[in-house]
Amino acid sequence: MSGPSASGAADSASLSATTLRALEAVLPPVVALCIAAVIGDLLILSFGESPAAVYALLIKGTWGNPYGIGQVLYKTTTLTCTGLAFALAGRAGLFNVGAEGQLAAGGFGAALLGLALPSGLPGLLAVPLCVMAAMLTGAGVGAVPGVLRARFGASEVIVTIMLNFIVLALLNWVVSTHLHLPETLRTPDIHAGTLPRLADWFAVFSGSAANAVLLLALAAAAASWWLLFRTRSGYELRAVGLQPDAAEYGGVHVPRVMWTSMALSGALAGLGGVNFVLGYKGYYEDGFAGGAGFLGIAVALVGRNHPFGIVLSALLFATLSQGGLAVNAIVPKQLTDILTAVVILSVATAVPEVQRQLRAAAASTMAALTRAQQTSGGRAS
C-alpha cells in the first residue's frame, strides 16, 4: 500500500506547487489593486464627488471611445518598453534606473540617422535602420553602467541615475546648438520615413497617436519571454540574478552576463524612443520622455518582472495616465498620479505579505494531506 500512497502524495505535492505558483502570480496584484481602489474611493469622497461617477468618467475617456483607446495604446507602447528594460536587468539582479536617459538616447539615435539618410531611400529600408539605431544607442548607454559594474563593482543604481542627467543634458546641448529649428528644442522633421499610425489602418482611431510601434513592443515582450525562459542565456541571466556566486561556480561568466543584460535593457528602453520619433511626431524633441523611464520601474514591479505581466501593467498605468485628463473636469488630474503611487505602494507592501500567507497555507495543507495519507496507510496495513 505504500506505493499508491506515495504516488498520491507526490501528485498532491505537484498540484499544490502548481497552484501556489499560479496564486502567487495572480493574487498579490489583485489584492494591491483592491487596496488602491479603496484608497482611491476615499480620496474621491474627500473632494465631494462620487467614486462611481469619477471611475465612469475615467473609463469613458479611455476605453469608452476610439480616440481614448488609441491614446492608451500609445502610452502603453512606451511603458511596455521601459518596463521590459527594468525587468530584464532586474532578472539579472541589477537595478536599472537609467531608462529615462536610454529612452531619450534611443529616440535621438533614430532621429539622427533619419536625418542623415538620403531622402530618396525607401521607407522599408530606412525605418528598420532607424529602429536599429535607436536600440543600439540605448544599448550603448545601458552598457556603460553594466561594464562599470562588471569590471569595477560600481553600483549600477548610482551610475544609471547620474547617466540620466548626463545624457539628457548632452542631448539638450546638441539639439539646442546644432540641430534645432528656430525658437524650438526639436530637430527638423526626419525625411527617411516613419511608421504608420493605427488610424492609417483603422479610421476609427483618427487623431490618436497610437502607431505600429505597439506591434514592435509586443514582439519585444514575446522575445524577452523567450530569451528569459527558453534559452540558455536566459537561464544564466536568471541564475546570476538569484545567486551570482552559485552561478559562477556552475560555469557562468557573471561579468559578461551583467554587462550584456544592461545593454539589452538599454536597447529595450531605446526602442521606446521610436514610439515618439518614428511613430508619432516624426522628429526628436527635448524632454519627450516625460518620466516614462521612471514609470517603467513601477510597471515592471506591478507586472512582477514578467514580460506578459508588464504588458498588462503598462495598460493599467497608461489608462490611469490618460484617464487623468478625462476626470480633470470634476477632480484634479493629480488624483490619478496619487492613485498610481498608491498602486505602487500597495504592490510593494501586499506582495510579500500575500506570498507569506499563501506559502503558510500551502505548508499547512501539505502537512494535513501527509497526516491523512499516513493515517489511511496505517489502517490499510
C-alpha positions in Angstrom: 0.0 0.0 0.0 3.0 2.3 0.3 3.4 2.6 -3.5 0.0 4.2 -4.3 0.1 6.3 -1.1 3.5 7.7 -2.1 2.3 8.3 -5.6 -0.8 10.2 -4.3 1.4 12.3 -2.1 3.7 13.2 -5.0 0.7 14.1 -7.1 -0.8 16.2 -4.4 2.6 18.0 -3.8 2.9 18.7 -7.6 -0.6 20.0 -7.8 -0.1 22.1 -4.7 3.1 23.6 -6.0 1.5 24.5 -9.4 -1.5 26.1 -7.6 0.8 28.0 -5.3 2.8 29.4 -8.2 -0.4 30.4 -10.0 -1.8 32.1 -7.0 1.5 33.9 -6.2 1.5 35.3 -9.8 -2.1 36.5 -9.8 -3.3 37.2 -6.2 -0.8 39.8 -5.0 -1.5 42.3 -7.8 -5.3 41.8 -7.4 -5.0 42.4 -3.7 -2.9 45.5 -4.3 -5.4 46.9 -6.9 -8.3 46.3 -4.4 -6.4 48.3 -1.7 -5.7 51.1 -4.3 -9.3 51.2 -5.3 -10.5 51.6 -1.6 -8.0 54.4 -1.0 -9.0 56.0 -4.3 -12.6 55.9 -3.2 -11.7 57.7 0.0 -9.7 60.4 -1.9 -12.6 61.0 -4.3 -15.0 61.3 -1.5 -12.7 63.8 0.1 -13.3 66.0 -3.0 -17.0 65.7 -2.5 -17.5 63.6 -5.6 -19.0 60.1 -6.2 -16.4 57.4 -6.8 -18.7 55.7 -9.3 -19.1 58.9 -11.3 -15.3 59.5 -11.4 -14.5 56.0 -12.4 -17.2 56.0 -15.0 -15.8 59.2 -16.5 -12.3 57.7 -16.4 -13.4 54.6 -18.3 -15.4 56.7 -20.8 -12.4 58.9 -21.5 -10.1 56.0 -22.1 -11.7 52.7 -23.1 -15.1 54.3 -23.9 -14.1 55.9 -27.2 -11.7 55.1 -30.1 -9.5 58.2 -29.5 -9.1 57.3 -25.8 -8.2 53.7 -26.7 -5.6 54.9 -29.2 -4.0 57.3 -26.6 -3.9 54.5 -24.0 -2.3 52.2 -26.5 0.3 54.8 -27.4 1.3 55.3 -23.8 1.2 51.6 -23.3 3.8 51.2 -26.0 6.4 53.3 -24.3 5.7 52.0 -20.9 6.0 48.4 -22.1 9.4 49.1 -23.5 10.7 50.9 -20.3 9.1 48.2 -18.1 10.8 45.4 -20.1 14.1 47.3 -19.8 13.9 47.4 -16.0 12.6 43.8 -15.7 15.4 42.3 -17.9 18.1 44.0 -15.8 16.2 43.1 -12.6 16.1 39.4 -13.6 20.0 39.6 -13.6 19.9 41.1 -10.1 20.6 44.7 -11.4 18.6 47.8 -10.8 18.4 49.9 -13.9 17.3 53.4 -13.0 18.5 54.8 -16.3 15.7 54.0 -18.7 14.8 57.7 -18.9 18.1 58.6 -20.4 18.2 55.4 -22.5 14.7 56.2 -23.8 15.8 59.7 -24.9 19.0 58.4 -26.4 17.1 55.9 -28.4 14.8 58.5 -29.8 17.7 60.8 -30.6 19.6 58.0 -32.3 16.6 57.2 -34.5 16.1 60.9 -35.4 19.8 61.5 -36.1 20.0 58.6 -38.5 16.7 59.6 -40.1 18.1 63.0 -40.8 21.4 61.5 -42.1 19.9 59.0 -44.5 19.2 60.2 -48.1 15.6 61.3 -48.6 15.1 59.0 -51.6 15.9 55.9 -49.5 12.8 53.6 -49.4 11.0 53.6 -46.1 11.1 49.8 -46.0 14.9 50.1 -45.6 15.1 53.4 -43.8 12.7 52.7 -41.0 14.3 49.4 -39.8 17.7 51.1 -39.9 16.3 53.9 -37.7 14.8 51.3 -35.3 18.2 49.5 -35.1 19.9 52.9 -34.5 17.5 53.6 -31.6 18.1 50.2 -30.0 21.9 50.4 -30.5 22.1 53.9 -29.0 20.0 52.8 -26.0 22.2 49.7 -25.7 25.3 51.8 -25.7 24.0 54.0 -22.8 22.9 50.9 -20.9 26.2 49.1 -21.4 28.2 51.8 -19.6 26.9 51.1 -16.1 26.9 47.3 -16.9 30.6 47.4 -17.8 31.4 49.6 -14.8 29.6 47.1 -12.5 31.2 44.1 -14.1 34.7 45.5 -14.2 35.0 47.7 -11.2 32.0 46.7 -9.0 30.5 50.2 -9.3 26.8 50.5 -8.2 24.6 50.4 -11.3 22.0 52.4 -9.3 24.2 55.4 -8.8 25.8 55.2 -12.3 22.4 55.0 -14.1 20.9 57.8 -12.1 23.9 60.0 -12.9 23.8 59.0 -16.6 20.3 60.2 -16.8 21.4 63.7 -16.1 24.5 63.5 -18.3 22.6 62.0 -21.3 19.6 64.4 -21.1 21.9 67.4 -20.7 24.1 66.3 -23.6 21.1 65.8 -25.9 19.7 69.1 -24.9 23.0 70.8 -25.8 23.3 69.0 -29.1 19.8 69.9 -30.2 19.8 73.5 -28.9 23.1 74.3 -30.5 23.3 72.3 -33.7 20.0 70.6 -34.7 17.1 72.7 -33.6 14.6 74.6 -35.6 14.4 78.3 -34.8 12.8 79.0 -31.4 12.3 75.3 -30.7 14.0 72.5 -28.9 13.4 69.9 -31.6 15.2 68.6 -34.6 13.9 69.2 -38.2 11.4 66.6 -39.5 13.2 63.4 -40.5 12.9 62.5 -44.1 13.8 58.8 -44.1 10.2 57.6 -43.5 8.0 57.0 -40.4 5.9 54.1 -39.1 2.2 54.0 -39.9 -0.4 55.0 -37.3 -3.3 52.8 -36.3 -5.5 55.4 -37.9 -4.0 54.5 -41.3 -5.3 51.0 -40.9 -8.5 51.7 -38.9 -10.0 55.1 -39.5 -11.9 54.9 -36.2 -8.6 55.8 -34.4 -8.3 59.1 -36.2 -6.5 61.7 -34.2 -4.8 59.4 -31.8 -1.1 58.8 -31.6 -1.2 55.0 -31.5 1.1 53.5 -34.2 2.8 50.4 -35.4 5.5 50.6 -32.7 2.9 48.9 -30.5 3.4 45.7 -32.5 7.2 46.1 -32.0 6.7 46.5 -28.2 4.5 43.3 -28.1 7.1 41.5 -30.2 9.8 42.7 -27.7 7.8 41.3 -24.8 7.4 37.9 -26.6 11.1 37.9 -27.4 12.0 38.8 -23.8 9.9 35.9 -22.5 11.6 33.5 -25.0 15.0 34.8 -24.0 14.4 34.5 -20.3 12.6 31.2 -20.1 13.5 29.3 -23.2 17.2 29.9 -23.8 20.5 29.0 -22.1 21.4 32.7 -22.0 18.2 33.5 -20.2 18.8 30.7 -17.7 22.3 32.0 -17.0 20.8 35.6 -16.6 18.2 34.4 -14.1 20.8 32.3 -12.3 23.1 35.3 -11.8 20.1 37.3 -10.5 19.2 34.6 -8.0 22.7 33.7 -6.7 25.7 35.0 -8.6 28.3 33.0 -6.6 26.5 29.7 -7.3 26.1 30.7 -11.0 29.8 31.4 -11.2 30.6 28.1 -9.6 28.4 26.4 -12.2 30.4 27.9 -15.0 28.5 31.1 -15.8 30.7 34.1 -16.7 29.0 36.6 -14.3 30.6 39.8 -15.5 29.6 39.1 -19.1 26.0 38.4 -18.1 25.9 41.7 -16.1 27.0 44.0 -18.9 25.1 42.2 -21.7 21.9 42.3 -19.6 22.3 46.0 -19.0 23.0 46.5 -22.7 19.9 44.6 -23.7 17.9 46.6 -21.1 19.1 49.8 -22.7 18.2 48.5 -26.1 14.6 47.8 -25.0 14.3 51.3 -23.5 15.8 52.8 -26.7 13.0 51.0 -28.6 10.5 53.1 -26.7 12.0 56.2 -28.2 10.9 55.0 -31.6 7.3 55.4 -30.5 7.6 59.2 -30.3 10.1 59.9 -33.1 9.1 57.5 -35.8 5.5 56.6 -34.8 4.1 60.0 -33.6 5.9 63.3 -34.3 8.5 62.4 -36.9 11.2 64.3 -35.1 13.2 64.3 -31.8 12.0 66.8 -29.2 13.8 67.6 -26.0 12.0 66.3 -22.9 9.7 63.9 -24.9 10.3 61.1 -22.4 8.3 62.8 -19.8 9.1 60.5 -16.9 8.2 57.3 -18.8 11.6 55.8 -18.0 11.0 56.2 -14.3 7.4 55.0 -14.5 8.7 51.9 -16.2 10.1 50.8 -12.9 6.6 50.8 -11.4 5.3 49.0 -14.5 7.8 46.2 -14.0 7.2 45.9 -10.3 3.4 45.6 -10.7 4.0 43.2 -13.6 6.2 41.1 -11.4 9.1 41.4 -13.8 7.4 39.0 -16.2 7.1 40.2 -19.8 3.4 39.4 -20.3 2.6 40.8 -16.8 4.4 44.0 -17.8 2.2 44.4 -20.9 -0.9 44.3 -18.7 0.7 46.5 -16.1 1.6 49.1 -18.8 -2.1 49.1 -19.9 -3.1 49.8 -16.3 -0.7 52.7 -15.9 -1.4 54.1 -19.4 -5.2 54.0 -18.5 -4.5 56.0 -15.3 -2.3 58.5 -17.2 -4.9 59.1 -19.9 -7.8 58.9 -17.5 -6.3 61.8 -15.5 -7.1 64.1 -18.5 -10.7 62.8 -18.6 -11.5 63.2 -15.0 -9.9 66.7 -14.7 -13.3 68.2 -15.2 -14.6 67.1 -11.8 -11.4 66.2 -9.8 -7.8 67.3 -10.0 -5.7 65.4 -12.6 -3.2 64.8 -9.8 -5.7 62.3 -8.3 -4.6 59.8 -10.9 -0.9 60.5 -10.0 -1.8 59.7 -6.4 -3.6 56.5 -7.5 -0.5 55.5 -9.4 1.6 56.0 -6.3 -0.9 54.1 -4.2 -0.8 51.2 -6.6 3.0 51.0 -6.4 3.0 51.2 -2.6 0.2 48.6 -2.4 2.2 46.2 -4.6 5.3 46.8 -2.5 3.5 46.0 0.7 0.9 43.5 -0.3 3.1 41.2 -2.5 5.4 39.9 0.3 2.6 39.6 2.8 0.3 37.7 0.4 3.1 35.4 -0.6 3.8 34.7 3.0 0.2 33.8 3.7 -0.1 31.7 0.6 3.1 29.7 1.5 1.9 29.2 5.1 -1.5 28.0 3.9 0.2 25.6 1.3 2.5 24.2 4.0 -0.4 23.7 6.3 -2.4 21.9 3.6 0.5 19.6 2.7 1.0 18.7 6.3 -2.7 17.8 6.6 -2.5 15.7 3.5 0.6 13.9 4.7 -1.1 13.1 8.0 -4.2 11.9 6.3 -2.3 9.6 4.0 -0.2 8.2 6.8 -3.4 7.5 8.8 -5.1 5.8 5.8 -1.9 3.8 5.1 -1.7 2.6 8.7 -5.4 1.5 8.7 -4.9 -0.4 5.4 -1.9 -2.3 6.7 
